[in-house]
Amino acid sequence: MNTEYTAIIKQSGDCWIGWVEEIPGVNCQEQTHEGLIESLRITLKEALAFNRQDAIAAVGTGYLEEKIAV
């Protein structure tokens, strides 16, 4: 599944800062625009994996997984 997210980015002095609009807490700062996009991509993947592990740990056993689209 190819999911897209929205990066909100801006240059602030000598740095680029950015946030992923849909996922709170995913934000980064880098020296270049390209570096920022890559850092956001990595951080987003890590946050999604952590959130998934956290949800599975909370539910325990006997659960179903269903894909939903919005």
PyMOL Python script that loads the backbone (N, CA, C, O; Angstrom):
from pymol import cmd

cmd.read_pdbstr("""\
ATOM      1  N   MET A   1       0.846  -1.168   0.000  1.00  0.00           N
ATOM      2  CA  MET A   1       0.000   0.000   0.000  1.00  0.00           C
ATOM      3  C   MET A   1       0.892   1.232   0.000  1.00  0.00           C
ATOM      4  O   MET A   1       1.769   1.358   0.854  1.00  0.00           O
ATOM      5  N   ASN A   2       0.686   2.119  -0.923  1.00  0.00           N
ATOM      6  CA  ASN A   2       1.449   3.351  -1.030  1.00  0.00           C
ATOM      7  C   ASN A   2       0.645   4.470  -0.390  1.00  0.00           C
ATOM      8  O   ASN A   2      -0.317   4.970  -0.972  1.00  0.00           O
ATOM      9  N   THR A   3       1.050   4.862   0.822  1.00  0.00           N
ATOM     10  CA  THR A   3       0.347   5.899   1.548  1.00  0.00           C
ATOM     11  C   THR A   3       1.143   7.189   1.467  1.00  0.00           C
ATOM     12  O   THR A   3       2.364   7.186   1.621  1.00  0.00           O
ATOM     13  N   GLU A   4       0.459   8.271   1.229  1.00  0.00           N
ATOM     14  CA  GLU A   4       1.117   9.566   1.170  1.00  0.00           C
ATOM     15  C   GLU A   4       0.779  10.387   2.395  1.00  0.00           C
ATOM     16  O   GLU A   4      -0.333  10.319   2.920  1.00  0.00           O
ATOM     17  N   TYR A   5       1.746  11.161   2.843  1.00  0.00           N
ATOM     18  CA  TYR A   5       1.582  12.079   3.958  1.00  0.00           C
ATOM     19  C   TYR A   5       2.002  13.463   3.494  1.00  0.00           C
ATOM     20  O   TYR A   5       2.642  13.611   2.453  1.00  0.00           O
ATOM     21  N   THR A   6       1.640  14.471   4.268  1.00  0.00           N
ATOM     22  CA  THR A   6       1.939  15.845   3.892  1.00  0.00           C
ATOM     23  C   THR A   6       3.027  16.406   4.792  1.00  0.00           C
ATOM     24  O   THR A   6       2.873  16.446   6.013  1.00  0.00           O
ATOM     25  N   ALA A   7       4.127  16.838   4.186  1.00  0.00           N
ATOM     26  CA  ALA A   7       5.197  17.486   4.933  1.00  0.00           C
ATOM     27  C   ALA A   7       4.983  18.995   4.868  1.00  0.00           C
ATOM     28  O   ALA A   7       4.821  19.567   3.791  1.00  0.00           O
ATOM     29  N   ILE A   8       4.985  19.620   6.028  1.00  0.00           N
ATOM     30  CA  ILE A   8       4.930  21.070   6.130  1.00  0.00           C
ATOM     31  C   ILE A   8       6.362  21.507   6.409  1.00  0.00           C
ATOM     32  O   ILE A   8       6.927  21.158   7.446  1.00  0.00           O
ATOM     33  N   ILE A   9       6.954  22.272   5.485  1.00  0.00           N
ATOM     34  CA  ILE A   9       8.365  22.612   5.629  1.00  0.00           C
ATOM     35  C   ILE A   9       8.594  24.097   5.429  1.00  0.00           C
ATOM     36  O   ILE A   9       7.830  24.779   4.747  1.00  0.00           O
ATOM     37  N   LYS A  10       9.671  24.583   6.045  1.00  0.00           N
ATOM     38  CA  LYS A  10      10.084  25.961   5.800  1.00  0.00           C
ATOM     39  C   LYS A  10      11.555  26.110   6.131  1.00  0.00           C
ATOM     40  O   LYS A  10      12.121  25.356   6.923  1.00  0.00           O
ATOM     41  N   GLN A  11      12.150  27.098   5.505  1.00  0.00           N
ATOM     42  CA  GLN A  11      13.533  27.416   5.805  1.00  0.00           C
ATOM     43  C   GLN A  11      13.535  28.442   6.929  1.00  0.00           C
ATOM     44  O   GLN A  11      12.786  29.418   6.895  1.00  0.00           O
ATOM     45  N   SER A  12      14.377  28.214   7.915  1.00  0.00           N
ATOM     46  CA  SER A  12      14.493  29.104   9.061  1.00  0.00           C
ATOM     47  C   SER A  12      15.980  29.384   9.275  1.00  0.00           C
ATOM     48  O   SER A  12      16.700  28.559   9.838  1.00  0.00           O
ATOM     49  N   GLY A  13      16.422  30.527   8.833  1.00  0.00           N
ATOM     50  CA  GLY A  13      17.853  30.823   8.884  1.00  0.00           C
ATOM     51  C   GLY A  13      18.622  29.888   7.981  1.00  0.00           C
ATOM     52  O   GLY A  13      18.324  29.775   6.792  1.00  0.00           O
ATOM     53  N   ASP A  14      19.611  29.218   8.541  1.00  0.00           N
ATOM     54  CA  ASP A  14      20.429  28.284   7.765  1.00  0.00           C
ATOM     55  C   ASP A  14      19.880  26.867   7.759  1.00  0.00           C
ATOM     56  O   ASP A  14      20.478  25.976   7.156  1.00  0.00           O
ATOM     57  N   CYS A  15      18.749  26.645   8.420  1.00  0.00           N
ATOM     58  CA  CYS A  15      18.199  25.295   8.553  1.00  0.00           C
ATOM     59  C   CYS A  15      16.841  25.179   7.868  1.00  0.00           C
ATOM     60  O   CYS A  15      16.158  26.170   7.610  1.00  0.00           O
ATOM     61  N   TRP A  16      16.486  23.951   7.591  1.00  0.00           N
ATOM     62  CA  TRP A  16      15.145  23.602   7.121  1.00  0.00           C
ATOM     63  C   TRP A  16      14.460  22.846   8.251  1.00  0.00           C
ATOM     64  O   TRP A  16      15.050  21.944   8.845  1.00  0.00           O
ATOM     65  N   ILE A  17      13.229  23.206   8.546  1.00  0.00           N
ATOM     66  CA  ILE A  17      12.460  22.501   9.566  1.00  0.00           C
ATOM     67  C   ILE A  17      11.175  21.990   8.943  1.00  0.00           C
ATOM     68  O   ILE A  17      10.639  22.597   8.016  1.00  0.00           O
ATOM     69  N   GLY A  18      10.680  20.863   9.457  1.00  0.00           N
ATOM     70  CA  GLY A  18       9.479  20.289   8.869  1.00  0.00           C
ATOM     71  C   GLY A  18       8.740  19.372   9.826  1.00  0.00           C
ATOM     72  O   GLY A  18       9.298  18.836  10.783  1.00  0.00           O
ATOM     73  N   TRP A  19       7.479  19.219   9.528  1.00  0.00           N
ATOM     74  CA  TRP A  19       6.565  18.383  10.298  1.00  0.00           C
ATOM     75  C   TRP A  19       5.755  17.552   9.326  1.00  0.00           C
ATOM     76  O   TRP A  19       5.505  17.967   8.194  1.00  0.00           O
ATOM     77  N   VAL A  20       5.345  16.372   9.775  1.00  0.00           N
ATOM     78  CA  VAL A  20       4.378  15.583   9.005  1.00  0.00           C
ATOM     79  C   VAL A  20       3.011  15.923   9.568  1.00  0.00           C
ATOM     80  O   VAL A  20       2.712  15.647  10.729  1.00  0.00           O
ATOM     81  N   GLU A  21       2.201  16.516   8.737  1.00  0.00           N
ATOM     82  CA  GLU A  21       0.915  17.074   9.152  1.00  0.00           C
ATOM     83  C   GLU A  21       0.009  16.056   9.832  1.00  0.00           C
ATOM     84  O   GLU A  21      -0.654  16.384  10.817  1.00  0.00           O
ATOM     85  N   GLU A  22      -0.032  14.844   9.334  1.00  0.00           N
ATOM     86  CA  GLU A  22      -0.997  13.853   9.815  1.00  0.00           C
ATOM     87  C   GLU A  22      -0.568  13.090  11.064  1.00  0.00           C
ATOM     88  O   GLU A  22      -1.403  12.450  11.704  1.00  0.00           O
ATOM     89  N   ILE A  23       0.709  13.141  11.425  1.00  0.00           N
ATOM     90  CA  ILE A  23       1.208  12.335  12.538  1.00  0.00           C
ATOM     91  C   ILE A  23       1.888  13.250  13.561  1.00  0.00           C
ATOM     92  O   ILE A  23       3.005  13.708  13.319  1.00  0.00           O
ATOM     93  N   PRO A  24       1.244  13.523  14.687  1.00  0.00           N
ATOM     94  CA  PRO A  24       1.863  14.375  15.707  1.00  0.00           C
ATOM     95  C   PRO A  24       3.207  13.810  16.169  1.00  0.00           C
ATOM     96  O   PRO A  24       3.368  12.598  16.309  1.00  0.00           O
ATOM     97  N   GLY A  25       4.149  14.689  16.398  1.00  0.00           N
ATOM     98  CA  GLY A  25       5.448  14.279  16.903  1.00  0.00           C
ATOM     99  C   GLY A  25       6.475  13.961  15.844  1.00  0.00           C
ATOM    100  O   GLY A  25       7.647  13.773  16.170  1.00  0.00           O
ATOM    101  N   VAL A  26       6.075  13.893  14.580  1.00  0.00           N
ATOM    102  CA  VAL A  26       7.039  13.629  13.511  1.00  0.00           C
ATOM    103  C   VAL A  26       7.487  14.982  12.968  1.00  0.00           C
ATOM    104  O   VAL A  26       6.806  15.614  12.160  1.00  0.00           O
ATOM    105  N   ASN A  27       8.656  15.398  13.443  1.00  0.00           N
ATOM    106  CA  ASN A  27       9.231  16.668  13.003  1.00  0.00           C
ATOM    107  C   ASN A  27      10.745  16.534  12.988  1.00  0.00           C
ATOM    108  O   ASN A  27      11.316  15.747  13.743  1.00  0.00           O
ATOM    109  N   CYS A  28      11.391  17.305  12.126  1.00  0.00           N
ATOM    110  CA  CYS A  28      12.841  17.207  11.956  1.00  0.00           C
ATOM    111  C   CYS A  28      13.417  18.562  11.594  1.00  0.00           C
ATOM    112  O   CYS A  28      12.696  19.488  11.222  1.00  0.00           O
ATOM    113  N   GLN A  29      14.728  18.657  11.710  1.00  0.00           N
ATOM    114  CA  GLN A  29      15.473  19.845  11.310  1.00  0.00           C
ATOM    115  C   GLN A  29      16.753  19.391  10.639  1.00  0.00           C
ATOM    116  O   GLN A  29      17.463  18.535  11.167  1.00  0.00           O
ATOM    117  N   GLU A  30      17.053  19.954   9.488  1.00  0.00           N
ATOM    118  CA  GLU A  30      18.273  19.590   8.749  1.00  0.00           C
ATOM    119  C   GLU A  30      18.853  20.825   8.062  1.00  0.00           C
ATOM    120  O   GLU A  30      18.209  21.872   7.996  1.00  0.00           O
ATOM    121  N   GLN A  31      20.058  20.689   7.561  1.00  0.00           N
ATOM    122  CA  GLN A  31      20.744  21.779   6.879  1.00  0.00           C
ATOM    123  C   GLN A  31      20.247  21.993   5.451  1.00  0.00           C
ATOM    124  O   GLN A  31      20.340  23.101   4.925  1.00  0.00           O
ATOM    125  N   THR A  32      19.718  20.940   4.819  1.00  0.00           N
ATOM    126  CA  THR A  32      19.265  21.058   3.431  1.00  0.00           C
ATOM    127  C   THR A  32      17.822  20.568   3.297  1.00  0.00           C
ATOM    128  O   THR A  32      17.326  19.800   4.122  1.00  0.00           O
ATOM    129  N   HIS A  33      17.175  21.030   2.247  1.00  0.00           N
ATOM    130  CA  HIS A  33      15.806  20.590   1.948  1.00  0.00           C
ATOM    131  C   HIS A  33      15.781  19.081   1.721  1.00  0.00           C
ATOM    132  O   HIS A  33      14.922  18.380   2.256  1.00  0.00           O
ATOM    133  N   GLU A  34      16.718  18.590   0.931  1.00  0.00           N
ATOM    134  CA  GLU A  34      16.770  17.153   0.632  1.00  0.00           C
ATOM    135  C   GLU A  34      17.010  16.336   1.897  1.00  0.00           C
ATOM    136  O   GLU A  34      16.387  15.293   2.093  1.00  0.00           O
ATOM    137  N   GLY A  35      17.909  16.809   2.752  1.00  0.00           N
ATOM    138  CA  GLY A  35      18.172  16.130   4.009  1.00  0.00           C
ATOM    139  C   GLY A  35      16.957  16.108   4.913  1.00  0.00           C
ATOM    140  O   GLY A  35      16.698  15.121   5.601  1.00  0.00           O
ATOM    141  N   LEU A  36      16.207  17.213   4.907  1.00  0.00           N
ATOM    142  CA  LEU A  36      14.987  17.276   5.714  1.00  0.00           C
ATOM    143  C   LEU A  36      13.964  16.258   5.249  1.00  0.00           C
ATOM    144  O   LEU A  36      13.382  15.547   6.068  1.00  0.00           O
ATOM    145  N   ILE A  37      13.736  16.178   3.946  1.00  0.00           N
ATOM    146  CA  ILE A  37      12.752  15.229   3.417  1.00  0.00           C
ATOM    147  C   ILE A  37      13.150  13.802   3.785  1.00  0.00           C
ATOM    148  O   ILE A  37      12.298  13.006   4.181  1.00  0.00           O
ATOM    149  N   GLU A  38      14.423  13.475   3.660  1.00  0.00           N
ATOM    150  CA  GLU A  38      14.876  12.123   4.009  1.00  0.00           C
ATOM    151  C   GLU A  38      14.707  11.857   5.502  1.00  0.00           C
ATOM    152  O   GLU A  38      14.272  10.771   5.885  1.00  0.00           O
ATOM    153  N   SER A  39      15.041  12.825   6.349  1.00  0.00           N
ATOM    154  CA  SER A  39      14.864  12.656   7.796  1.00  0.00           C
ATOM    155  C   SER A  39      13.398  12.496   8.170  1.00  0.00           C
ATOM    156  O   SER A  39      13.054  11.678   9.023  1.00  0.00           O
ATOM    157  N   LEU A  40      12.536  13.279   7.531  1.00  0.00           N
ATOM    158  CA  LEU A  40      11.098  13.136   7.792  1.00  0.00           C
ATOM    159  C   LEU A  40      10.614  11.754   7.384  1.00  0.00           C
ATOM    160  O   LEU A  40       9.818  11.139   8.093  1.00  0.00           O
ATOM    161  N   ARG A  41      11.088  11.265   6.247  1.00  0.00           N
ATOM    162  CA  ARG A  41      10.688   9.937   5.758  1.00  0.00           C
ATOM    163  C   ARG A  41      11.107   8.846   6.765  1.00  0.00           C
ATOM    164  O   ARG A  41      10.315   7.965   7.098  1.00  0.00           O
ATOM    165  N   ILE A  42      12.344   8.917   7.235  1.00  0.00           N
ATOM    166  CA  ILE A  42      12.852   7.930   8.194  1.00  0.00           C
ATOM    167  C   ILE A  42      12.089   8.020   9.509  1.00  0.00           C
ATOM    168  O   ILE A  42      11.673   7.001  10.061  1.00  0.00           O
ATOM    169  N   THR A  43      11.906   9.240  10.009  1.00  0.00           N
ATOM    170  CA  THR A  43      11.218   9.435  11.284  1.00  0.00           C
ATOM    171  C   THR A  43       9.769   8.981  11.200  1.00  0.00           C
ATOM    172  O   THR A  43       9.251   8.397  12.152  1.00  0.00           O
ATOM    173  N   LEU A  44       9.110   9.238  10.083  1.00  0.00           N
ATOM    174  CA  LEU A  44       7.733   8.791   9.885  1.00  0.00           C
ATOM    175  C   LEU A  44       7.652   7.268   9.911  1.00  0.00           C
ATOM    176  O   LEU A  44       6.774   6.709  10.568  1.00  0.00           O
ATOM    177  N   LYS A  45       8.550   6.594   9.210  1.00  0.00           N
ATOM    178  CA  LYS A  45       8.555   5.125   9.217  1.00  0.00           C
ATOM    179  C   LYS A  45       8.739   4.582  10.629  1.00  0.00           C
ATOM    180  O   LYS A  45       8.056   3.641  11.034  1.00  0.00           O
ATOM    181  N   GLU A  46       9.667   5.184  11.378  1.00  0.00           N
ATOM    182  CA  GLU A  46       9.914   4.738  12.755  1.00  0.00           C
ATOM    183  C   GLU A  46       8.689   4.973  13.641  1.00  0.00           C
ATOM    184  O   GLU A  46       8.333   4.117  14.450  1.00  0.00           O
ATOM    185  N   ALA A  47       8.047   6.132  13.488  1.00  0.00           N
ATOM    186  CA  ALA A  47       6.864   6.444  14.300  1.00  0.00           C
ATOM    187  C   ALA A  47       5.720   5.483  13.993  1.00  0.00           C
ATOM    188  O   ALA A  47       5.037   5.022  14.908  1.00  0.00           O
ATOM    189  N   LEU A  48       5.506   5.178  12.723  1.00  0.00           N
ATOM    190  CA  LEU A  48       4.435   4.245  12.348  1.00  0.00           C
ATOM    191  C   LEU A  48       4.714   2.848  12.897  1.00  0.00           C
ATOM    192  O   LEU A  48       3.803   2.176  13.381  1.00  0.00           O
ATOM    193  N   ALA A  49       5.973   2.409  12.823  1.00  0.00           N
ATOM    194  CA  ALA A  49       6.328   1.091  13.356  1.00  0.00           C
ATOM    195  C   ALA A  49       6.134   1.058  14.867  1.00  0.00           C
ATOM    196  O   ALA A  49       5.604   0.084  15.401  1.00  0.00           O
ATOM    197  N   PHE A  50       6.559   2.115  15.561  1.00  0.00           N
ATOM    198  CA  PHE A  50       6.391   2.181  17.009  1.00  0.00           C
ATOM    199  C   PHE A  50       4.909   2.181  17.386  1.00  0.00           C
ATOM    200  O   PHE A  50       4.497   1.458  18.293  1.00  0.00           O
ATOM    201  N   ASN A  51       4.109   2.995  16.688  1.00  0.00           N
ATOM    202  CA  ASN A  51       2.671   3.055  16.979  1.00  0.00           C
ATOM    203  C   ASN A  51       2.003   1.705  16.741  1.00  0.00           C
ATOM    204  O   ASN A  51       1.113   1.309  17.494  1.00  0.00           O
ATOM    205  N   ARG A  52       2.427   1.005  15.704  1.00  0.00           N
ATOM    206  CA  ARG A  52       1.863  -0.319  15.415  1.00  0.00           C
ATOM    207  C   ARG A  52       2.204  -1.295  16.543  1.00  0.00           C
ATOM    208  O   ARG A  52       1.335  -2.018  17.030  1.00  0.00           O
ATOM    209  N   GLN A  53       3.472  -1.311  16.953  1.00  0.00           N
ATOM    210  CA  GLN A  53       3.901  -2.197  18.045  1.00  0.00           C
ATOM    211  C   GLN A  53       3.160  -1.868  19.334  1.00  0.00           C
ATOM    212  O   GLN A  53       2.762  -2.770  20.071  1.00  0.00           O
ATOM    213  N   ASP A  54       2.977  -0.594  19.605  1.00  0.00           N
ATOM    214  CA  ASP A  54       2.282  -0.153  20.809  1.00  0.00           C
ATOM    215  C   ASP A  54       0.826  -0.612  20.795  1.00  0.00           C
ATOM    216  O   ASP A  54       0.301  -1.063  21.813  1.00  0.00           O
ATOM    217  N   ALA A  55       0.176  -0.494  19.637  1.00  0.00           N
ATOM    218  CA  ALA A  55      -1.225  -0.914  19.523  1.00  0.00           C
ATOM    219  C   ALA A  55      -1.362  -2.421  19.709  1.00  0.00           C
ATOM    220  O   ALA A  55      -2.273  -2.882  20.397  1.00  0.00           O
ATOM    221  N   ILE A  56      -0.468  -3.184  19.103  1.00  0.00           N
ATOM    222  CA  ILE A  56      -0.518  -4.647  19.224  1.00  0.00           C
ATOM    223  C   ILE A  56      -0.263  -5.071  20.662  1.00  0.00           C
ATOM    224  O   ILE A  56      -0.916  -5.986  21.164  1.00  0.00           O
ATOM    225  N   ALA A  57       0.684  -4.411  21.329  1.00  0.00           N
ATOM    226  CA  ALA A  57       0.959  -4.740  22.725  1.00  0.00           C
ATOM    227  C   ALA A  57      -0.247  -4.422  23.606  1.00  0.00           C
ATOM    228  O   ALA A  57      -0.530  -5.152  24.556  1.00  0.00           O
ATOM    229  N   ALA A  58      -0.951  -3.348  23.300  1.00  0.00           N
ATOM    230  CA  ALA A  58      -2.102  -2.942  24.112  1.00  0.00           C
ATOM    231  C   ALA A  58      -3.289  -3.880  23.939  1.00  0.00           C
ATOM    232  O   ALA A  58      -4.032  -4.121  24.890  1.00  0.00           O
ATOM    233  N   VAL A  59      -3.472  -4.411  22.734  1.00  0.00           N
ATOM    234  CA  VAL A  59      -4.655  -5.236  22.471  1.00  0.00           C
ATOM    235  C   VAL A  59      -4.480  -6.674  22.970  1.00  0.00           C
ATOM    236  O   VAL A  59      -5.461  -7.354  23.270  1.00  0.00           O
ATOM    237  N   GLY A  60      -3.245  -7.126  23.056  1.00  0.00           N
ATOM    238  CA  GLY A  60      -3.020  -8.492  23.527  1.00  0.00           C
ATOM    239  C   GLY A  60      -3.249  -9.512  22.418  1.00  0.00           C
ATOM    240  O   GLY A  60      -2.705  -9.381  21.322  1.00  0.00           O
ATOM    241  N   THR A  61      -4.059 -10.534  22.710  1.00  0.00           N
ATOM    242  CA  THR A  61      -4.284 -11.599  21.731  1.00  0.00           C
ATOM    243  C   THR A  61      -5.733 -11.584  21.268  1.00  0.00           C
ATOM    244  O   THR A  61      -6.580 -10.889  21.830  1.00  0.00           O
ATOM    245  N   GLY A  62      -5.995 -12.368  20.229  1.00  0.00           N
ATOM    246  CA  GLY A  62      -7.360 -12.552  19.744  1.00  0.00           C
ATOM    247  C   GLY A  62      -7.910 -11.350  18.994  1.00  0.00           C
ATOM    248  O   GLY A  62      -9.108 -11.078  19.058  1.00  0.00           O
ATOM    249  N   TYR A  63      -7.066 -10.640  18.297  1.00  0.00           N
ATOM    250  CA  TYR A  63      -7.518  -9.443  17.582  1.00  0.00           C
ATOM    251  C   TYR A  63      -7.556  -9.688  16.076  1.00  0.00           C
ATOM    252  O   TYR A  63      -6.962 -10.644  15.578  1.00  0.00           O
ATOM    253  N   LEU A  64      -8.248  -8.830  15.372  1.00  0.00           N
ATOM    254  CA  LEU A  64      -8.297  -8.818  13.925  1.00  0.00           C
ATOM    255  C   LEU A  64      -7.616  -7.548  13.424  1.00  0.00           C
ATOM    256  O   LEU A  64      -7.620  -6.523  14.106  1.00  0.00           O
ATOM    257  N   GLU A  65      -7.041  -7.619  12.246  1.00  0.00           N
ATOM    258  CA  GLU A  65      -6.513  -6.428  11.586  1.00  0.00           C
ATOM    259  C   GLU A  65      -7.345  -6.186  10.336  1.00  0.00           C
ATOM    260  O   GLU A  65      -7.546  -7.093   9.528  1.00  0.00           O
ATOM    261  N   GLU A  66      -7.819  -4.976  10.183  1.00  0.00           N
ATOM    262  CA  GLU A  66      -8.574  -4.612   8.992  1.00  0.00           C
ATOM    263  C   GLU A  66      -8.035  -3.323   8.434  1.00  0.00           C
ATOM    264  O   GLU A  66      -7.739  -2.394   9.185  1.00  0.00           O
ATOM    265  N   LYS A  67      -7.901  -3.251   7.116  1.00  0.00           N
ATOM    266  CA  LYS A  67      -7.473  -2.038   6.444  1.00  0.00           C
ATOM    267  C   LYS A  67      -8.667  -1.110   6.335  1.00  0.00           C
ATOM    268  O   LYS A  67      -9.773  -1.547   6.018  1.00  0.00           O
ATOM    269  N   ILE A  68      -8.447   0.155   6.592  1.00  0.00           N
ATOM    270  CA  ILE A  68      -9.499   1.146   6.414  1.00  0.00           C
ATOM    271  C   ILE A  68      -8.952   2.296   5.584  1.00  0.00           C
ATOM    272  O   ILE A  68      -7.770   2.629   5.674  1.00  0.00           O
ATOM    273  N   ALA A  69      -9.788   2.881   4.801  1.00  0.00           N
ATOM    274  CA  ALA A  69      -9.396   4.025   3.975  1.00  0.00           C
ATOM    275  C   ALA A  69     -10.257   5.219   4.354  1.00  0.00           C
ATOM    276  O   ALA A  69     -11.428   5.086   4.708  1.00  0.00           O
ATOM    277  N   VAL A  70      -9.646   6.370   4.270  1.00  0.00           N
ATOM    278  CA  VAL A  70     -10.397   7.600   4.554  1.00  0.00           C
ATOM    279  C   VAL A  70     -10.338   8.537   3.368  1.00  0.00           C
ATOM    280  O   VAL A  70     -10.910   9.626   3.413  1.00  0.00           O
TER     281      VAL A  70
END
""", "prot")
cmd.dss("prot")
cmd.show_as("cartoon", "prot")
cmd.util.cbc("prot")
cmd.orient("prot")
